[in-house]
Amino acid sequence: MALADVPVTTITGEQTTFGELTGGGVALVVNVASRCGLAPQYEQLEQLQRRYAERGFTVIGFPSNQFMQELSSEAAVAEYCSTTWGVTFPMSEKVKVNGRSAHPLYKQLTGTPDLAGKSGRITWNFEKFVVGPTGEVRRFSPRTAPDAPEVVQAIEDWLPVDG
């Protein structure tokens, strides 16, 4: 199945697809967790959303409690992200990112190696995947900041030229 066709349920329960969420543009897919020490990355994720949205970019957060650091309900996650970090980018319902019950999007994305050549299981919250408009993927570790030069370069590589 093409990444664009992967079904996604939003944090508010709406049925959609990955392609509809991205609008055919560039996406930054991140497995998020509200109680993780890396949660301050939400601020950088939102800054990227605001900086590049008009050029066809979107961040998509995938809350996951697989590392036991996410709030108990989608409503609690949505409220936390909105009130604490001002998040405006789309988010999915809570998902699993590893194992047999992993979300179909993560089953595909985890085959992509990161800059160190490591593919496979998600290692922690806030692992990042930049997905280009035709399905190309670049993977970044949880500790790589969303606005790190290599992430920004991956986003800009696939965005239309500004101007």
C-alpha positions as CSV (number, residue, x, y, z in Angstrom):
1,M,0.0,0.0,0.0
2,A,1.3,3.5,-0.9
3,L,2.0,5.7,2.1
4,A,-0.6,8.2,0.8
5,D,-3.3,5.5,1.1
6,V,-2.6,4.4,4.6
7,P,-5.7,5.0,6.8
8,V,-5.4,7.4,9.7
9,T,-7.8,8.2,12.5
10,T,-7.3,11.7,13.8
11,I,-7.2,12.6,17.5
12,T,-10.8,13.6,17.2
13,G,-11.9,10.3,15.6
14,E,-12.2,11.4,12.0
15,Q,-11.3,8.8,9.4
16,T,-8.8,10.0,6.8
17,T,-5.7,8.9,5.0
18,F,-2.0,9.9,5.3
19,G,-2.2,11.5,1.8
20,E,-5.3,13.6,2.8
21,L,-3.4,14.8,5.9
22,T,-0.4,15.8,3.9
23,G,-2.3,17.3,1.0
24,G,0.4,15.6,-1.2
25,G,3.1,17.8,0.3
26,V,6.0,17.2,2.6
27,A,5.3,15.8,6.1
28,L,7.2,15.4,9.3
29,V,5.8,12.3,11.1
30,V,6.6,12.1,14.8
31,N,5.6,9.6,17.5
32,V,4.9,11.9,20.4
33,A,4.3,11.5,24.2
34,S,3.2,14.2,26.5
35,R,5.1,13.0,29.6
36,C,8.4,12.4,27.8
37,G,11.5,14.4,28.6
38,L,11.6,15.2,24.9
39,A,8.2,16.8,25.0
40,P,9.7,20.3,24.6
41,Q,10.3,19.3,21.0
42,Y,6.6,20.2,20.5
43,E,7.6,23.8,20.4
44,Q,10.0,23.3,17.6
45,L,7.6,21.1,15.7
46,E,5.0,23.8,15.9
47,Q,7.5,26.4,14.7
48,L,8.3,24.2,11.7
49,Q,4.5,23.9,11.0
50,R,4.1,27.6,11.0
51,R,7.2,28.3,9.0
52,Y,6.5,25.9,6.2
53,A,2.7,25.3,6.1
54,E,2.1,27.7,3.2
55,R,4.6,25.8,1.1
56,G,2.8,22.5,1.4
57,F,4.4,21.1,4.7
58,T,2.7,19.6,7.7
59,V,3.8,18.0,10.9
60,I,1.7,15.0,11.9
61,G,1.9,13.8,15.5
62,F,1.2,10.2,16.4
63,P,0.7,9.9,20.1
64,S,1.9,6.6,21.5
65,N,1.9,5.1,25.0
66,Q,4.2,2.3,23.9
67,F,7.0,3.8,26.1
68,M,4.5,4.4,28.9
69,Q,4.7,8.2,28.7
70,E,1.5,9.3,27.1
71,L,-1.7,10.6,28.7
72,S,-4.7,8.3,29.1
73,S,-7.0,9.7,26.4
74,E,-7.0,11.4,23.1
75,A,-8.9,14.4,24.6
76,A,-6.2,14.8,27.4
77,V,-3.4,14.6,24.8
78,A,-5.2,17.2,22.5
79,E,-5.8,19.6,25.5
80,Y,-2.2,19.2,26.7
81,C,-0.7,19.9,23.3
82,S,-2.9,22.8,22.6
83,T,-2.7,24.6,26.0
84,T,1.0,23.8,26.8
85,W,2.6,24.0,23.3
86,G,0.1,25.8,21.1
87,V,0.0,22.8,18.7
88,T,-2.0,23.4,15.5
89,F,-0.7,20.6,13.4
90,P,-2.8,17.4,12.9
91,M,-2.5,14.5,15.3
92,S,-3.7,10.9,15.1
93,E,-5.4,8.9,17.7
94,K,-3.0,7.0,20.0
95,V,-1.2,4.3,18.1
96,K,1.4,1.6,18.6
97,V,4.6,2.2,16.7
98,N,6.3,-1.2,17.2
99,G,5.3,-4.8,17.1
100,R,2.5,-6.7,15.3
101,S,-0.1,-4.1,16.3
102,A,1.9,-1.2,15.0
103,H,0.0,1.4,13.0
104,P,0.3,0.5,9.2
105,L,2.2,3.8,8.6
106,Y,4.8,2.8,11.1
107,K,5.1,-0.7,9.7
108,Q,6.2,1.0,6.5
109,L,8.3,3.9,7.9
110,T,10.4,1.8,10.2
111,G,12.0,0.1,7.2
112,T,13.9,3.3,6.5
113,P,17.4,3.6,8.0
114,D,18.4,6.7,9.9
115,L,21.6,8.6,9.2
116,A,23.6,6.0,11.1
117,G,22.1,3.3,8.9
118,K,19.8,1.9,11.6
119,S,16.3,0.8,10.6
120,G,13.7,-1.2,12.4
121,R,11.9,-0.6,15.7
122,I,11.2,2.9,17.0
123,T,13.7,3.4,19.8
124,W,11.9,6.1,21.8
125,N,9.4,8.9,21.6
126,F,9.9,11.7,19.1
127,E,11.6,9.7,16.4
128,K,11.1,11.6,13.2
129,F,10.4,10.8,9.6
130,V,10.4,13.4,6.8
131,V,8.2,12.1,4.0
132,G,8.5,13.6,0.6
133,P,5.5,14.2,-1.8
134,T,6.2,11.0,-3.7
135,G,6.8,8.8,-0.7
136,E,10.6,9.2,-0.2
137,V,11.5,9.0,3.5
138,R,14.4,10.3,5.7
139,R,14.6,9.1,9.3
140,F,16.0,11.0,12.4
141,S,16.6,9.8,15.9
142,P,14.5,11.0,18.9
143,R,17.3,13.2,20.2
144,T,17.7,15.0,16.9
145,A,15.9,18.3,17.3
146,P,13.0,19.0,14.9
147,D,14.8,22.1,13.8
148,A,18.3,20.5,13.4
149,P,20.0,21.5,10.2
150,E,19.7,18.0,8.7
151,V,15.9,17.8,9.4
152,V,15.3,21.3,8.0
153,Q,17.4,20.4,4.9
154,A,15.3,17.2,4.3
155,I,12.1,19.3,4.5
156,E,13.5,22.0,2.2
157,D,14.8,19.5,-0.3
158,W,11.3,18.4,-1.1
159,L,9.4,21.6,-0.7
160,P,8.6,23.8,-3.8
161,V,10.9,26.7,-4.1
162,D,9.7,29.7,-2.1
163,G,9.1,32.7,-4.2
